[in-house]
Amino acid sequence: MLLACSLVLVLVSVVATLAITRSGSEDSEDAGAADSSSDPAERPNALPLAFGDQGTVVDTATIPAGTGGASLLQFDVEIDATPTATSRAVMVSFRVECRIGDERLEMQSDGTVSTNLFIARGGQVSGQALTSETEEEVQCSLLASAPFIETTDDGLSALPLAAELRPQSADGNHLLALHRLDDATLIEPGTNRTVLSRRIDDPSSLDRMNSTVRLTSCTVVGGSRDAGENQCQESMTGRESATVRMRVIARWLDAEGDITSTTTYWDETLAVDYNTHHVPWTLRQGNMGQRVPDAAEAVVLVVQVESVAGTPVVVHANGTDSIITTGL
């Protein structure tokens, strides 16, 4: 049964030590890094991410030939805490790139995520990516970047991290949510926005949903854009956290396409504070079919973001996605 089987409303004070990752089912796969050893040297996929690096391969995975359809990949990264002489923060980002031989494979979603963290506290980042359809063998890489930090007198020059990239079951169909934002979008307090949605015509086949929403608080102006202009304005900024409500809602439809009822699969309130500024909120939900009404002919799944209080929040189109799995 989903952990969110009743309406869950949790206030989470987000600090710069971690990204927000949730597992929406007791039967879902572990949302954390696969190996929790405190010594990076004991982890086979542990390596340093050098300051200033961009696009460094931190793990790889192979999708066998003959699977057909689109392939879902999940990744988890644990960044170890490293003592520092003074308080130092870093922005890290990750994305997935896949190839067939020497040719790059087009991705439906490359799983782009980024967050800020304090080096002395470390943190965790999770996400997912979706390939295009192919019958050929695919080689995928998880790429990491730490572009905006330099080596200083304290001698630190890299972040120790352990990363895991893994393909999910080839069974079932993996569908990318539609109606995504075209660009970074500002949401002011007292307003909400549906940022992702997907209609499923056979709700009895509904199984899993993996979602990431990239959030930036208007605690400062910078970093509140994708391809266009910064969405935060100087007049909006301040040290007050952006309080954000995240909901995953199912709207059940009858044969005529009318809404007959709704189910809230997830309801959570979090705070994106001044120090963090960037947060990828990630939710992995399983066993969603257990809550499908018998009379439902179709369902529209939506991810909704509401700015509750504090500074406004920006949702980035780049890296905000949901991948819905049916037919398992």
C-alpha positions in Angstrom: 0.0 0.0 0.0 1.2 3.5 -0.7 2.7 5.4 2.2 0.4 8.2 1.0 -2.7 6.2 1.3 -4.2 8.9 3.4 -3.6 12.6 2.8 0.0 13.3 4.0 1.1 16.8 4.7 4.6 17.0 6.0 6.7 20.1 6.5 10.2 19.5 5.5 12.9 22.1 6.2 15.3 21.6 3.3 18.9 22.3 4.1 21.8 22.2 1.7 22.9 18.7 2.7 20.6 16.8 0.4 18.1 16.9 -2.4 14.5 15.9 -1.8 13.9 12.2 -2.6 10.7 10.3 -1.6 9.6 6.7 -2.0 5.9 6.5 -2.3 5.5 2.8 -1.6 6.9 0.4 0.9 7.5 -2.0 -2.0 9.3 0.6 -4.1 13.0 0.3 -4.8 15.4 2.0 -2.3 15.6 5.7 -3.2 19.0 6.0 -1.6 22.5 5.1 -2.8 23.0 1.3 -3.2 25.9 1.2 -0.8 25.9 3.1 2.5 29.5 2.5 3.5 31.1 5.5 5.1 34.4 4.9 3.4 34.3 5.9 -0.3 37.3 3.6 -1.0 35.2 0.6 -0.1 32.6 1.3 -2.8 33.5 0.0 -6.2 31.8 2.9 -8.0 33.3 5.6 -5.8 35.4 8.3 -7.4 36.4 12.0 -7.0 34.5 14.6 -9.0 37.1 17.3 -9.6 36.2 21.0 -9.0 35.4 22.6 -12.4 34.7 19.3 -14.1 31.8 19.1 -16.6 30.4 16.0 -18.0 32.5 13.5 -16.0 31.3 9.9 -16.3 30.5 8.6 -12.8 28.7 5.3 -13.7 27.6 3.4 -16.8 24.9 0.9 -17.6 24.0 -1.4 -20.6 20.5 -1.9 -22.0 20.5 -5.3 -23.8 19.4 -5.6 -27.4 15.9 -6.8 -28.1 14.1 -5.1 -25.2 12.1 -2.9 -27.6 10.3 0.2 -26.6 11.7 3.0 -24.4 13.9 2.2 -21.5 13.7 3.7 -18.0 16.9 4.3 -16.1 17.2 5.4 -12.4 20.2 6.9 -10.7 21.3 7.6 -7.2 24.3 9.6 -6.1 25.8 10.0 -2.6 28.3 12.8 -2.1 30.4 12.3 1.0 30.9 15.0 3.6 34.4 16.4 3.5 35.8 18.7 6.3 36.5 22.2 5.2 38.5 25.0 6.8 35.7 27.5 6.1 32.0 27.0 5.0 32.0 26.2 1.3 29.1 25.4 -0.9 29.0 23.8 -4.4 26.5 23.3 -7.1 26.5 19.8 -8.6 24.5 18.6 -11.6 23.8 15.2 -13.3 22.3 13.9 -16.5 22.2 10.7 -18.5 23.6 10.3 -22.0 23.1 7.1 -24.1 24.7 5.8 -27.3 24.3 3.0 -29.8 27.8 2.3 -30.9 29.3 5.7 -31.8 26.0 7.4 -32.4 24.2 9.3 -29.6 20.7 8.0 -28.9 18.0 10.6 -28.6 16.5 10.8 -25.1 12.9 11.5 -24.2 14.3 12.7 -20.9 17.9 13.0 -19.9 17.2 13.3 -16.2 18.9 16.6 -15.7 19.1 17.5 -12.0 21.1 20.1 -10.0 21.4 21.1 -6.4 23.5 23.1 -4.0 25.2 21.6 -1.0 27.7 22.3 1.7 30.9 20.3 1.2 31.2 19.6 4.9 27.8 18.1 5.0 27.6 16.2 1.7 24.3 15.1 0.2 22.3 12.8 -2.0 20.8 13.3 -5.5 18.4 10.9 -7.4 16.6 11.0 -10.7 15.5 9.1 -13.8 15.9 9.2 -17.6 14.0 7.7 -20.5 15.4 6.7 -23.8 13.7 6.7 -27.2 12.5 3.4 -28.6 15.1 1.0 -30.0 15.8 -2.7 -30.4 19.6 -2.3 -30.4 22.0 -2.6 -27.4 22.4 0.8 -25.7 25.3 2.0 -23.6 24.4 4.8 -21.1 26.5 7.0 -18.9 25.7 9.2 -15.9 27.5 12.5 -16.3 28.4 14.7 -13.3 29.5 18.4 -13.2 30.7 20.7 -10.5 31.4 23.8 -12.7 31.4 26.8 -10.3 34.0 26.0 -7.7 37.8 26.3 -7.7 40.6 24.8 -5.7 41.6 27.1 -2.8 44.3 27.2 -0.1 42.6 24.5 1.9 43.8 22.0 -0.6 40.4 20.6 -1.6 40.1 19.9 -5.3 37.4 17.3 -5.6 34.2 15.9 -4.2 34.2 12.2 -3.2 31.0 10.6 -4.5 29.5 7.2 -5.3 27.0 6.9 -8.1 24.7 4.1 -9.4 22.9 4.1 -12.8 20.6 1.2 -13.4 18.1 0.2 -16.1 14.7 -0.8 -14.9 12.6 -3.8 -15.9 12.1 -4.1 -19.7 8.6 -5.3 -19.0 5.7 -2.8 -19.3 5.5 0.5 -21.1 7.3 3.7 -19.9 5.4 6.8 -20.8 6.7 10.4 -20.5 4.3 12.9 -19.0 2.9 15.6 -21.3 2.1 19.3 -21.0 5.5 20.2 -19.6 6.5 23.8 -19.2 8.2 25.4 -22.1 10.6 27.4 -19.9 11.4 28.2 -16.3 8.1 29.3 -14.8 7.5 31.6 -11.8 4.9 30.7 -9.2 4.0 33.4 -6.7 2.6 32.8 -3.2 -1.1 31.9 -3.3 -1.0 30.4 -6.8 -0.4 26.9 -8.1 0.5 25.3 -11.4 0.1 21.9 -13.0 3.5 21.2 -14.3 3.1 17.7 -15.6 0.2 15.5 -16.7 -0.5 12.4 -18.6 -3.8 10.6 -19.6 -3.8 6.8 -19.3 -6.6 5.1 -21.1 -6.4 1.8 -19.3 -6.1 2.7 -15.6 -6.1 -0.9 -14.5 -2.6 -1.2 -16.1 -1.2 1.7 -13.9 1.8 0.6 -11.9 4.6 3.1 -11.2 5.4 6.8 -11.5 8.8 8.4 -11.2 8.8 12.2 -10.9 11.3 15.0 -10.6 10.5 18.7 -10.3 13.4 21.1 -10.3 12.7 24.0 -7.9 14.6 27.3 -7.3 13.6 29.7 -4.6 13.6 33.5 -5.3 15.9 34.0 -2.3 18.3 35.5 -4.9 17.8 36.4 -8.6 20.5 34.2 -10.1 19.8 30.6 -11.4 16.1 31.2 -11.9 16.1 30.6 -15.7 16.5 27.9 -18.3 17.1 29.3 -21.8 15.4 32.7 -21.2 15.7 35.5 -18.6 15.8 35.0 -14.9 12.3 34.7 -13.6 13.1 36.0 -10.1 13.2 39.8 -9.8 15.3 41.7 -7.2 12.0 43.1 -5.6 10.9 39.5 -4.9 14.1 38.3 -3.2 14.9 37.9 0.5 16.2 35.4 3.0 12.8 33.9 3.8 12.4 30.3 2.5 10.0 29.5 -0.3 7.4 27.2 1.1 6.1 24.9 -1.6 3.3 22.3 -1.7 3.8 19.3 -4.0 0.9 17.1 -5.0 0.4 14.1 -7.3 -3.3 13.8 -8.1 -5.3 11.2 -10.2 -8.5 12.4 -11.9 -10.6 9.4 -12.7 -12.7 9.6 -15.9 -15.8 7.9 -17.1 -16.5 6.7 -20.7 -17.5 10.3 -21.7 -14.2 11.7 -20.3 -15.9 13.4 -17.4 -14.2 13.5 -14.0 -16.0 11.2 -11.6 -13.6 11.3 -8.6 -10.0 12.2 -7.6 -7.3 10.6 -5.6 -4.4 12.4 -4.0 -1.5 10.0 -4.3 1.0 12.4 -2.6 0.7 15.7 -0.7 3.8 17.3 0.8 4.9 20.7 1.9 8.6 21.6 1.8 10.8 24.7 2.3 13.5 25.7 -0.1 15.8 27.9 1.9 18.3 30.7 1.2 21.4 28.5 1.4 20.0 25.7 -0.8 18.3 27.8 -3.5 18.1 24.9 -5.9 16.3 21.6 -5.0 15.4 18.7 -7.3 12.3 17.1 -5.7 12.1 13.4 -6.6 9.3 11.0 -5.9 9.2 7.3 -6.7 5.8 5.7 -6.4 4.8 2.0 -6.8 1.7 -0.1 -6.7 -0.4 2.7 -7.9 -2.9 0.3 -9.5 -4.2 -0.7 -6.0 -6.1 2.5 -5.7 -7.8 2.6 -9.1 -11.7 2.7 -8.8 -13.5 -0.2 -10.4 -15.6 2.1 -12.6 -12.7 4.2 -13.9 -12.4 4.2 -17.7 -9.3 6.4 -17.9 -7.2 8.6 -15.6 -5.3 11.9 -15.9 -2.3 12.0 -13.6 -1.0 15.4 -12.7 1.9 16.9 -10.7 0.9 20.2 -9.1 3.2 22.8 -7.5 1.7 25.5 -5.2 3.6 28.4 -3.8 2.3 28.6 -0.2 4.3 31.4 1.5 7.7 33.2 1.6 9.6 34.0 -1.5 8.2 32.9 -4.9 9.4 29.7 -6.4 10.6 28.9 -10.0 9.9 25.5 -11.6 12.5 24.6 -14.3 11.2 23.0 -17.5 14.6 21.5 -18.1 14.8 18.4 -15.9 11.2 18.5 -14.6 9.5 15.2 -15.8 7.4 12.2 -14.8 7.7 8.8 -16.3 4.7 6.5 -15.8 5.0 2.8 -16.1 2.0 0.6 -17.1 1.4 -3.0 -17.9 3.7 -4.7 -15.3 
